[in-house]
Amino acid sequence: MHLIQFSIYYKTIVFLSFLLFLISFLFQNLIPALSALAILVFLIYTKFSFIKKVGKITASRKLFEKQIFVNHPINIKTKVKNGGKQINLKIIDNPPENSTITKGKNQIEKLLNQNEEITIDYQIKFNSRGKKDFKNIDLEITDLSNLYKINIQKTLTETIWVHSDPEEIKKAKRVSQREHIEIDTPSLMGLETLDEMQGTREFQPGDKLKDIDWKATSRFQKIMTKLFEKKELLDTIVLLDCSHSMRRTSGNISKINHATNLAVSLTKILQSIRHPIGLVAFDEYKIIKSVNPTNNYSNIFESLTDLPSQIKTKDYKSNESLELNQIEKETSVEQKNFISTVFPFLAKGRRKIKSPTQATGVYEAIRVLMMDNKTKHIIFLTDLETNIQSIYRAITLAHSKKYNVWLLAPFSPFYNIDKEKIDTGNLEELYKLKQTRDSFIQKIRKLNIEIVELTPLMEGVKVIEQVRGKKK
């Protein structure tokens, strides 16, 4: 049974009916009373008649694109069918958050006959990647006299994953093909082996047929096979910070989305020169996504799609960043016991914790990477705001293990400061944040670690250029 709402016209007519009753009583005249009674009977009749007209209403929604990307249009078709008698029907299809309608309209109002169908065609695009949920279709049914109204919500839940903008992939591909920059790779040499041709020799039993050098064979008039030497390549691991400070934004740009685009670009560039790339995404307390080093680009690309996306905020203020001198402070026994008890529940594990720096996602990520005792190339993507002690510990641990480390650090105010609303207090906080950050970066630079301070428009090409010390 649907809940009926009364329109302003209905309420006006009822009010006039009571006025007629009042006039009849005051002037001892029966005609206004009979008129008011007739009006009330008419309202009761039209109400029950309207209820009978409302039948079963079915709705469906179709998305025409199978792969969906940021800033690319998605075509949607929503159909609603009236199973009852003639009614006025208003339809509103609710698109997910962070979407913009680029073509058509997501609502329509029309007089529908029995078994008649109505269709909405419109187009939207998303300004951020991640999981997007289509939920409800709102239906507003009114009678032909606009006296009664019924609101119905049809739940059509559909989840889609919006991938990063493919333009980022194309840019990375152009770089990997040497259109913009020659990538110098010796600093990424390490333990993983790669066969590289060294010369030729006469074919011997047991040699692979695919290794036969046919040009040399025709030249020497005997079967020659290629000789290979072993070159070593490092596994490259992208450590992506997905904590709340990375996801804050007051506009369309967030640090997490920029960091994800950079991870996409760097993956494409490095994999194109045959470097295996892995991914470890972490939040404040734990690892939330892990992909083993691979040369399969789609594994990394798909994993980046369902990471936490941006969250809205009204200012750029960061969490309270810890002062650098606190890094060396000892933890009390009571605090150690508390952390050891609580942390397993946060991280969903049972590992014993000795200090606050170990009760974090970044420390857990480095600890896991160190288990195989293999040298690696580590790329940290973090804003240096959440768990700064643990970030410092993780970087120094990686450095002590002779890992090749890059630190790519976005600076919050570049992403979400509102220049029109900034006041003296904001500027003071900004100055303190910059001082703390600069001191921390100086401390890291002493370890001879490559550091790139990111701005919102910086792409993977520029990161490689800065690390390699090259300019266009």
Kinemage of the C-alpha trace (Angstrom):
@kinemage 1
@onewidth
@group {chain A} dominant
@subgroup {mainchain}
@vectorlist {calphas} color= white
{ca met a 1} P 0.000 0.000 0.000
{ca his a 2} L 1.507 3.303 -1.108
{ca leu a 3} L 1.479 6.356 1.136
{ca ile a 4} L -0.622 9.087 -0.484
{ca gln a 5} L 0.359 12.726 -0.121
{ca phe a 6} L -2.063 15.593 -0.706
{ca ser a 7} L -1.190 18.447 -3.021
{ca ile a 8} L -1.725 22.139 -2.300
{ca tyr a 9} L -4.821 22.039 -4.554
{ca tyr a 10} L -6.366 19.295 -2.423
{ca lys a 11} L -5.654 21.200 0.781
{ca thr a 12} L -7.147 24.382 -0.708
{ca ile a 13} L -10.363 22.581 -1.718
{ca val a 14} L -10.707 21.021 1.749
{ca phe a 15} L -10.216 24.438 3.319
{ca leu a 16} L -12.925 25.937 1.080
{ca ser a 17} L -15.282 23.075 2.035
{ca phe a 18} L -14.898 23.884 5.713
{ca leu a 19} L -15.548 27.554 4.907
{ca leu a 20} L -18.823 26.519 3.216
{ca phe a 21} L -19.819 24.508 6.290
{ca leu a 22} L -19.022 27.535 8.446
{ca ile a 23} L -21.089 29.858 6.224
{ca ser a 24} L -23.992 27.396 6.310
{ca phe a 25} L -23.865 27.320 10.117
{ca leu a 26} L -23.582 31.092 10.537
{ca phe a 27} L -26.307 32.067 8.062
{ca gln a 28} L -28.605 29.088 8.672
{ca asn a 29} L -28.416 28.171 4.979
{ca leu a 30} L -28.340 24.526 3.911
{ca ile a 31} L -27.090 25.065 0.343
{ca pro a 32} L -23.394 25.842 1.246
{ca ala a 33} L -23.348 22.764 3.518
{ca leu a 34} L -24.668 20.533 0.718
{ca ser a 35} L -22.111 22.010 -1.684
{ca ala a 36} L -19.297 21.313 0.802
{ca leu a 37} L -20.547 17.744 1.310
{ca ala a 38} L -20.605 17.168 -2.443
{ca ile a 39} L -17.030 18.423 -2.696
{ca leu a 40} L -15.878 16.046 0.066
{ca val a 41} L -17.623 13.103 -1.604
{ca phe a 42} L -15.877 14.038 -4.867
{ca leu a 43} L -12.489 14.091 -3.101
{ca ile a 44} L -13.087 10.676 -1.511
{ca tyr a 45} L -14.144 9.232 -4.878
{ca thr a 46} L -11.145 10.648 -6.740
{ca lys a 47} L -8.804 9.340 -4.047
{ca phe a 48} L -10.003 5.737 -4.314
{ca ser a 49} L -10.116 6.039 -8.092
{ca phe a 50} L -6.477 7.207 -8.092
{ca ile a 51} L -5.415 4.283 -5.866
{ca lys a 52} L -7.002 1.835 -8.319
{ca lys a 53} L -5.209 3.431 -11.263
{ca val a 54} L -1.770 2.991 -9.724
{ca gly a 55} L -0.547 -0.438 -10.778
{ca lys a 56} L 2.821 -2.157 -10.873
{ca ile a 57} L 5.615 0.068 -12.143
{ca thr a 58} L 8.818 -1.581 -13.386
{ca ala a 59} L 12.160 0.120 -13.970
{ca ser a 60} L 15.480 -0.843 -15.554
{ca arg a 61} L 18.796 0.885 -16.190
{ca lys a 62} L 21.441 0.083 -18.816
{ca leu a 63} L 25.063 1.292 -18.988
{ca phe a 64} L 26.470 1.182 -22.509
{ca glu a 65} L 30.183 1.370 -21.676
{ca lys a 66} L 31.915 -1.692 -20.246
{ca gln a 67} L 35.194 0.075 -19.385
{ca ile a 68} L 34.717 3.428 -17.724
{ca phe a 69} L 37.415 6.073 -17.343
{ca val a 70} L 37.775 9.426 -15.594
{ca asn a 71} L 36.560 12.383 -17.707
{ca his a 72} L 35.137 10.103 -20.389
{ca pro a 73} L 31.387 10.089 -21.127
{ca ile a 74} L 29.134 7.195 -20.101
{ca asn a 75} L 25.792 6.692 -21.848
{ca ile a 76} L 22.880 5.605 -19.664
{ca lys a 77} L 19.401 4.510 -20.647
{ca thr a 78} L 16.689 4.189 -17.982
{ca lys a 79} L 13.288 2.684 -18.782
{ca val a 80} L 10.111 2.807 -16.680
{ca lys a 81} L 6.902 0.967 -17.592
{ca asn a 82} L 3.436 1.802 -16.241
{ca gly a 83} L 1.465 -1.352 -15.405
{ca gly a 84} L -1.622 0.545 -14.190
{ca lys a 85} L -4.071 2.973 -15.756
{ca gln a 86} L -3.444 6.525 -16.961
{ca ile a 87} L -1.265 8.565 -14.570
{ca asn a 88} L 1.148 11.481 -14.529
{ca leu a 89} L 4.633 10.159 -13.846
{ca lys a 90} L 7.814 12.076 -13.001
{ca ile a 91} L 11.073 10.087 -13.087
{ca ile a 92} L 14.410 11.120 -11.576
{ca asp a 93} L 17.388 8.793 -12.098
{ca asn a 94} L 20.016 9.542 -9.441
{ca pro a 95} L 23.601 9.254 -10.801
{ca pro a 96} L 26.491 8.540 -8.379
{ca glu a 97} L 28.377 11.243 -6.515
{ca asn a 98} L 31.263 13.016 -8.264
{ca ser a 99} L 29.485 12.730 -11.607
{ca thr a 100} L 28.468 15.486 -14.008
{ca ile a 101} L 25.653 15.304 -16.557
{ca thr a 102} L 27.156 16.226 -19.931
{ca lys a 103} L 24.271 15.456 -22.280
{ca gly a 104} L 20.526 14.964 -21.940
{ca lys a 105} L 18.567 15.036 -18.682
{ca asn a 106} L 18.276 12.535 -15.865
{ca gln a 107} L 14.592 13.337 -15.260
{ca ile a 108} L 11.360 13.517 -17.213
{ca glu a 109} L 7.653 14.053 -16.542
{ca lys a 110} L 4.934 12.605 -18.796
{ca leu a 111} L 1.316 11.412 -18.927
{ca leu a 112} L 1.463 7.619 -19.272
{ca asn a 113} L -1.287 5.287 -20.464
{ca gln a 114} L -1.636 1.683 -19.397
{ca asn a 115} L 1.409 -0.483 -20.351
{ca glu a 116} L 3.154 2.543 -21.841
{ca glu a 117} L 6.930 2.847 -21.418
{ca ile a 118} L 9.025 5.960 -20.910
{ca thr a 119} L 12.792 6.205 -21.569
{ca ile a 120} L 15.476 8.597 -20.298
{ca asp a 121} L 18.719 8.883 -22.283
{ca tyr a 122} L 21.525 10.894 -20.762
{ca gln a 123} L 25.307 11.015 -20.489
{ca ile a 124} L 27.547 11.576 -17.476
{ca lys a 125} L 31.257 11.668 -16.693
{ca phe a 126} L 33.237 11.223 -13.461
{ca asn a 127} L 35.991 13.513 -12.225
{ca ser a 128} L 37.591 10.897 -9.977
{ca arg a 129} L 38.397 7.205 -10.192
{ca gly a 130} L 37.189 4.482 -7.855
{ca lys a 131} L 34.023 2.609 -6.957
{ca lys a 132} L 30.792 4.337 -8.000
{ca asp a 133} L 27.292 3.240 -6.994
{ca phe a 134} L 24.054 3.825 -8.868
{ca lys a 135} L 21.265 3.436 -6.318
{ca asn a 136} L 17.717 4.738 -6.637
{ca ile a 137} L 15.253 5.889 -9.235
{ca asp a 138} L 12.710 8.320 -7.743
{ca leu a 139} L 9.158 8.111 -9.097
{ca glu a 140} L 6.492 10.737 -8.421
{ca ile a 141} L 2.953 9.676 -9.424
{ca thr a 142} L 0.111 12.210 -9.568
{ca asp a 143} L -3.520 11.935 -10.649
{ca leu a 144} L -4.880 13.845 -13.643
{ca ser a 145} L -6.329 16.566 -11.372
{ca asn a 146} L -3.042 17.025 -9.470
{ca leu a 147} L -4.800 16.421 -6.149
{ca tyr a 148} L -2.831 13.371 -4.947
{ca lys a 149} L 0.751 12.312 -5.102
{ca ile a 150} L 2.629 9.079 -4.402
{ca asn a 151} L 6.441 8.940 -4.110
{ca ile a 152} L 8.138 5.625 -4.867
{ca gln a 153} L 11.826 4.702 -4.805
{ca lys a 154} L 12.948 1.929 -7.119
{ca thr a 155} L 16.232 0.449 -5.940
{ca leu a 156} L 18.445 -0.408 -8.914
{ca thr a 157} L 21.847 -0.911 -7.328
{ca glu a 158} L 24.707 -1.106 -9.802
{ca thr a 159} L 28.383 -0.784 -8.949
{ca ile a 160} L 30.949 0.290 -11.513
{ca trp a 161} L 34.682 0.883 -11.290
{ca val a 162} L 36.012 4.049 -12.862
{ca his a 163} L 39.606 3.711 -14.076
{ca ser a 164} L 42.225 6.433 -14.281
{ca asp a 165} L 42.199 8.638 -17.361
{ca pro a 166} L 43.665 6.668 -20.308
{ca glu a 167} L 45.496 9.842 -21.362
{ca glu a 168} L 47.890 9.117 -18.490
{ca ile a 169} L 48.604 5.712 -20.017
{ca lys a 170} L 49.172 7.196 -23.477
{ca lys a 171} L 51.638 9.742 -22.095
{ca ala a 172} L 53.545 7.002 -20.291
{ca lys a 173} L 53.589 4.895 -23.449
{ca arg a 174} L 55.067 7.766 -25.464
{ca val a 175} L 57.780 8.202 -22.853
{ca ser a 176} L 58.594 4.503 -22.895
{ca gln a 177} L 58.991 4.700 -26.685
{ca arg a 178} L 61.611 7.452 -26.230
{ca glu a 179} L 59.464 10.184 -27.758
{ca his a 180} L 60.115 12.540 -24.861
{ca ile a 181} L 63.023 11.230 -22.811
{ca glu a 182} L 65.712 8.574 -22.814
{ca ile a 183} L 65.429 6.634 -19.559
{ca asp a 184} L 68.776 5.765 -18.022
{ca thr a 185} L 68.345 2.374 -16.323
{ca pro a 186} L 71.654 1.300 -14.702
{ca ser a 187} L 70.634 2.512 -11.225
{ca leu a 188} L 67.744 0.043 -11.340
{ca met a 189} L 69.985 -2.986 -11.905
{ca gly a 190} L 69.763 -5.585 -9.183
{ca leu a 191} L 68.927 -9.214 -8.558
{ca glu a 192} L 66.313 -10.273 -11.098
{ca thr a 193} L 67.926 -11.675 -14.260
{ca leu a 194} L 67.315 -10.626 -17.842
{ca asp a 195} L 68.816 -12.343 -20.912
{ca glu a 196} L 70.628 -10.009 -23.289
{ca met a 197} L 72.354 -11.120 -26.511
{ca gln a 198} L 76.140 -11.251 -26.290
{ca gly a 199} L 77.189 -13.037 -29.485
{ca thr a 200} L 76.815 -16.307 -31.440
{ca arg a 201} L 78.354 -19.805 -31.463
{ca glu a 202} L 77.844 -23.071 -33.328
{ca phe a 203} L 74.598 -24.885 -32.519
{ca gln a 204} L 74.918 -27.708 -29.955
{ca pro a 205} L 72.457 -30.431 -28.898
{ca gly a 206} L 70.149 -29.057 -26.212
{ca asp a 207} L 70.093 -25.506 -27.556
{ca lys a 208} L 66.636 -24.018 -28.106
{ca leu a 209} L 65.431 -23.778 -31.691
{ca lys a 210} L 64.080 -20.262 -31.060
{ca asp a 211} L 67.648 -19.109 -30.248
{ca ile a 212} L 69.008 -19.971 -33.731
{ca asp a 213} L 70.499 -16.893 -35.443
{ca trp a 214} L 69.397 -17.391 -39.047
{ca lys a 215} L 71.408 -14.491 -40.451
{ca ala a 216} L 74.640 -15.858 -38.952
{ca thr a 217} L 73.658 -19.349 -40.126
{ca ser a 218} L 73.358 -18.193 -43.753
{ca arg a 219} L 76.626 -16.268 -43.475
{ca phe a 220} L 78.730 -19.096 -41.984
{ca gln a 221} L 76.852 -21.901 -43.805
{ca lys a 222} L 76.326 -23.755 -40.522
{ca ile a 223} L 73.730 -23.539 -37.808
{ca met a 224} L 74.608 -20.784 -35.327
{ca thr a 225} L 72.848 -20.069 -32.048
{ca lys a 226} L 72.676 -16.863 -30.031
{ca leu a 227} L 74.692 -16.437 -26.844
{ca phe a 228} L 73.081 -14.556 -23.976
{ca glu a 229} L 74.513 -12.877 -20.907
{ca lys a 230} L 72.652 -12.439 -17.687
{ca lys a 231} L 71.782 -8.898 -16.630
{ca glu a 232} L 70.109 -8.235 -13.352
{ca leu a 233} L 66.993 -6.138 -12.829
{ca leu a 234} L 65.451 -4.914 -9.618
{ca asp a 235} L 61.862 -5.433 -8.594
{ca thr a 236} L 60.280 -1.992 -8.334
{ca ile a 237} L 57.645 -1.631 -5.620
{ca val a 238} L 55.313 1.364 -5.446
{ca leu a 239} L 54.316 2.091 -1.837
{ca leu a 240} L 51.109 4.139 -2.106
{ca asp a 241} L 49.831 6.020 0.950
{ca cys a 242} L 46.003 5.864 1.127
{ca ser a 243} L 45.583 7.468 4.546
{ca his a 244} L 42.926 10.146 5.162
{ca ser a 245} L 45.398 13.001 4.717
{ca met a 246} L 46.098 11.790 1.164
{ca arg a 247} L 42.372 11.717 0.335
{ca arg a 248} L 41.383 15.189 1.549
{ca thr a 249} L 40.383 17.736 -1.062
{ca ser a 250} L 38.262 20.859 -1.405
{ca gly a 251} L 38.037 20.788 -5.196
{ca asn a 252} L 38.438 18.354 -8.071
{ca ile a 253} L 42.094 17.586 -7.321
{ca ser a 254} L 43.113 15.249 -4.530
{ca lys a 255} L 46.519 13.909 -3.599
{ca ile a 256} L 45.373 10.290 -3.802
{ca asn a 257} L 44.080 10.672 -7.363
{ca his a 258} L 47.270 12.417 -8.470
{ca ala a 259} L 49.387 9.744 -6.775
{ca thr a 260} L 47.343 7.021 -8.488
{ca asn a 261} L 47.854 8.638 -11.893
{ca leu a 262} L 51.591 8.809 -11.212
{ca ala a 263} L 51.618 5.138 -10.216
{ca val a 264} L 49.875 4.303 -13.512
{ca ser a 265} L 52.376 6.353 -15.507
{ca leu a 266} L 55.498 5.058 -13.745
{ca thr a 267} L 54.271 1.473 -14.064
{ca lys a 268} L 53.852 1.862 -17.814
{ca ile a 269} L 57.259 3.512 -18.232
{ca leu a 270} L 59.248 1.026 -16.146
{ca gln a 271} L 57.441 -2.082 -17.393
{ca ser a 272} L 58.074 -0.991 -20.980
{ca ile a 273} L 61.808 -1.372 -20.313
{ca arg a 274} L 61.140 -4.764 -18.736
{ca his a 275} L 61.265 -3.845 -15.057
{ca pro a 276} L 58.835 -5.878 -12.926
{ca ile a 277} L 56.533 -3.552 -10.936
{ca gly a 278} L 54.676 -4.370 -7.735
{ca leu a 279} L 52.227 -2.360 -5.643
{ca val a 280} L 51.621 -2.086 -1.916
{ca ala a 281} L 48.847 0.294 -0.844
{ca phe a 282} L 48.515 1.067 2.861
{ca asp a 283} L 46.442 3.227 5.195
{ca glu a 284} L 47.065 4.387 8.762
{ca tyr a 285} L 47.129 0.872 10.268
{ca lys a 286} L 47.536 -1.852 7.648
{ca ile a 287} L 48.233 -2.973 4.110
{ca ile a 288} L 45.004 -2.695 2.073
{ca lys a 289} L 46.244 -3.897 -1.327
{ca ser a 290} L 49.272 -5.868 -2.473
{ca val a 291} L 50.346 -6.926 -5.978
{ca asn a 292} L 53.513 -8.961 -6.505
{ca pro a 293} L 56.083 -7.616 -9.013
{ca thr a 294} L 54.841 -8.290 -12.520
{ca asn a 295} L 55.327 -7.267 -16.133
{ca asn a 296} L 51.559 -7.479 -16.663
{ca tyr a 297} L 50.423 -3.878 -16.715
{ca ser a 298} L 46.702 -4.677 -16.279
{ca asn a 299} L 47.322 -6.261 -12.838
{ca ile a 300} L 48.566 -2.942 -11.449
{ca phe a 301} L 46.012 -0.876 -13.369
{ca glu a 302} L 43.033 -2.880 -12.077
{ca ser a 303} L 44.367 -2.883 -8.507
{ca leu a 304} L 44.656 0.912 -8.521
{ca thr a 305} L 41.009 1.222 -9.558
{ca asp a 306} L 39.403 0.049 -6.313
{ca leu a 307} L 41.640 1.912 -3.863
{ca pro a 308} L 40.007 4.465 -1.525
{ca ser a 309} L 39.220 7.702 -3.340
{ca gln a 310} L 39.027 11.317 -2.241
{ca ile a 311} L 37.030 12.664 0.723
{ca lys a 312} L 35.703 16.194 0.966
{ca thr a 313} L 36.977 18.789 3.420
{ca lys a 314} L 36.622 22.547 3.821
{ca asp a 315} L 40.257 23.401 4.401
{ca tyr a 316} L 43.781 22.252 3.694
{ca lys a 317} L 44.830 21.700 7.316
{ca ser a 318} L 46.782 18.519 7.873
{ca asn a 319} L 46.804 16.214 10.867
{ca glu a 320} L 49.107 17.357 13.617
{ca ser a 321} L 52.531 16.571 12.137
{ca leu a 322} L 55.008 15.267 14.712
{ca glu a 323} L 58.166 17.247 15.304
{ca leu a 324} L 61.333 15.570 14.077
{ca asn a 325} L 62.968 15.490 17.495
{ca gln a 326} L 60.145 13.187 18.636
{ca ile a 327} L 61.405 10.503 16.268
{ca glu a 328} L 64.178 9.568 18.681
{ca lys a 329} L 62.016 9.421 21.816
{ca glu a 330} L 61.615 6.099 23.627
{ca thr a 331} L 58.218 4.549 24.171
{ca ser a 332} L 57.084 3.780 27.716
{ca val a 333} L 56.477 0.158 28.762
{ca glu a 334} L 52.800 0.908 29.398
{ca gln a 335} L 52.395 2.394 25.917
{ca lys a 336} L 54.163 -0.590 24.318
{ca asn a 337} L 51.815 -3.006 26.091
{ca phe a 338} L 48.767 -0.989 25.037
{ca ile a 339} L 49.870 -0.870 21.382
{ca ser a 340} L 50.706 -4.593 21.330
{ca thr a 341} L 47.199 -5.343 22.590
{ca val a 342} L 45.234 -2.971 20.375
{ca phe a 343} L 47.145 -3.059 17.070
{ca pro a 344} L 46.277 -6.663 16.055
{ca phe a 345} L 42.590 -5.696 16.063
{ca leu a 346} L 43.238 -2.649 13.869
{ca ala a 347} L 45.506 -4.458 11.408
{ca lys a 348} L 43.611 -7.771 11.582
{ca gly a 349} L 46.789 -9.606 12.478
{ca arg a 350} L 48.549 -11.059 15.505
{ca arg a 351} L 52.018 -9.578 15.165
{ca lys a 352} L 53.630 -8.334 18.362
{ca ile a 353} L 54.312 -4.574 18.377
{ca lys a 354} L 57.127 -2.926 20.300
{ca ser a 355} L 56.672 0.777 19.473
{ca pro a 356} L 54.094 3.140 17.908
{ca thr a 357} L 56.092 3.356 14.669
{ca gln a 358} L 55.424 -0.347 14.042
{ca ala a 359} L 51.653 0.017 14.472
{ca thr a 360} L 51.223 1.607 11.058
{ca gly a 361} L 50.541 0.592 7.484
{ca val a 362} L 53.812 1.962 6.040
{ca tyr a 363} L 55.954 0.077 8.573
{ca glu a 364} L 54.018 -3.123 7.937
{ca ala a 365} L 54.535 -2.656 4.180
{ca ile a 366} L 58.329 -2.304 4.539
{ca arg a 367} L 58.472 -5.217 6.997
{ca val a 368} L 56.722 -7.507 4.494
{ca leu a 369} L 58.982 -6.383 1.610
{ca met a 370} L 62.095 -7.174 3.638
{ca met a 371} L 61.077 -10.782 4.268
{ca asp a 372} L 62.601 -12.200 1.052
{ca asn a 373} L 66.015 -10.542 1.609
{ca lys a 374} L 66.117 -9.310 -2.007
{ca thr a 375} L 67.299 -5.838 -2.973
{ca lys a 376} L 64.506 -3.709 -4.384
{ca his a 377} L 63.721 -0.337 -5.866
{ca ile a 378} L 61.134 1.357 -3.603
{ca ile a 379} L 58.985 4.318 -4.671
{ca phe a 380} L 57.228 6.005 -1.734
{ca leu a 381} L 54.147 8.050 -2.711
{ca thr a 382} L 53.134 9.879 0.476
{ca asp a 383} L 52.310 13.410 1.652
{ca leu a 384} L 54.509 13.113 4.784
{ca glu a 385} L 51.608 13.984 7.089
{ca thr a 386} L 50.157 10.787 8.560
{ca asn a 387} L 52.483 8.635 10.733
{ca ile a 388} L 55.556 10.732 9.941
{ca gln a 389} L 57.629 8.782 12.498
{ca ser a 390} L 56.828 5.518 10.741
{ca ile a 391} L 57.544 6.974 7.311
{ca tyr a 392} L 60.979 8.027 8.566
{ca arg a 393} L 61.600 4.579 10.075
{ca ala a 394} L 60.441 2.840 6.888
{ca ile a 395} L 62.707 4.968 4.679
{ca thr a 396} L 65.749 4.464 6.906
{ca leu a 397} L 65.072 0.716 7.084
{ca ala a 398} L 64.885 0.524 3.298
{ca his a 399} L 68.097 2.559 3.030
{ca ser a 400} L 69.888 0.305 5.525
{ca lys a 401} L 68.993 -2.698 3.346
{ca lys a 402} L 70.647 -0.984 0.356
{ca tyr a 403} L 67.296 -0.492 -1.364
{ca asn a 404} L 67.165 2.120 -4.111
{ca val a 405} L 64.595 4.613 -2.733
{ca trp a 406} L 62.579 7.375 -4.398
{ca leu a 407} L 60.354 9.613 -2.286
{ca leu a 408} L 57.548 11.341 -4.223
{ca ala a 409} L 55.789 13.763 -1.878
{ca pro a 410} L 52.776 15.960 -2.700
{ca phe a 411} L 52.435 19.151 -0.629
{ca ser a 412} L 48.858 19.520 0.656
{ca pro a 413} L 48.245 23.272 0.141
{ca phe a 414} L 49.029 22.925 -3.570
{ca tyr a 415} L 46.054 20.579 -3.885
{ca asn a 416} L 43.296 21.960 -1.715
{ca ile a 417} L 44.032 25.437 -0.398
{ca asp a 418} L 41.322 28.013 -1.137
{ca lys a 419} L 43.257 31.163 -2.041
{ca glu a 420} L 40.161 33.357 -1.788
{ca lys a 421} L 39.379 32.325 1.814
{ca ile a 422} L 42.905 32.136 3.216
{ca asp a 423} L 43.517 34.310 6.281
{ca thr a 424} L 46.438 35.110 8.607
{ca gly a 425} L 45.801 32.002 10.720
{ca asn a 426} L 45.907 29.805 7.626
{ca leu a 427} L 49.157 31.373 6.500
{ca glu a 428} L 50.779 30.750 9.908
{ca glu a 429} L 49.707 27.093 9.836
{ca leu a 430} L 50.933 26.812 6.260
{ca tyr a 431} L 54.316 28.230 7.265
{ca lys a 432} L 54.654 25.794 10.207
{ca leu a 433} L 53.652 22.861 8.001
{ca lys a 434} L 56.234 23.895 5.381
{ca gln a 435} L 58.951 24.251 8.018
{ca thr a 436} L 58.280 20.801 9.474
{ca arg a 437} L 58.133 19.262 6.012
{ca asp a 438} L 61.363 20.958 4.828
{ca ser a 439} L 63.213 19.823 7.959
{ca phe a 440} L 62.053 16.270 7.422
{ca ile a 441} L 63.042 16.296 3.748
{ca gln a 442} L 66.490 17.671 4.629
{ca lys a 443} L 66.926 14.827 7.095
{ca ile a 444} L 66.021 12.319 4.373
{ca arg a 445} L 68.282 13.976 1.773
{ca lys a 446} L 71.299 13.204 3.961
{ca leu a 447} L 70.689 9.528 3.120
{ca asn a 448} L 71.200 10.341 -0.605
{ca ile a 449} L 67.611 9.397 -1.364
{ca glu a 450} L 65.955 10.728 -4.520
{ca ile a 451} L 63.183 13.171 -3.473
{ca val a 452} L 60.659 14.778 -5.786
{ca glu a 453} L 58.257 17.342 -4.297
{ca leu a 454} L 55.077 16.966 -6.326
{ca thr a 455} L 52.743 19.648 -7.607
{ca pro a 456} L 49.225 18.830 -8.903
{ca leu a 457} L 50.181 19.032 -12.599
{ca met a 458} L 53.387 16.991 -12.361
{ca glu a 459} L 53.279 13.838 -14.502
{ca gly a 460} L 55.345 10.658 -14.565
{ca val a 461} L 57.531 12.124 -17.328
{ca lys a 462} L 58.617 15.009 -15.097
{ca val a 463} L 59.267 12.675 -12.163
{ca ile a 464} L 61.647 10.576 -14.277
{ca glu a 465} L 63.322 13.746 -15.564
{ca gln a 466} L 63.888 15.096 -12.061
{ca val a 467} L 65.235 11.820 -10.726
{ca arg a 468} L 67.564 11.434 -13.693
{ca gly a 469} L 68.594 15.103 -13.604
{ca lys a 470} L 67.530 15.712 -17.196
{ca lys a 471} L 65.638 18.627 -18.705
{ca lys a 472} L 63.599 18.867 -21.825
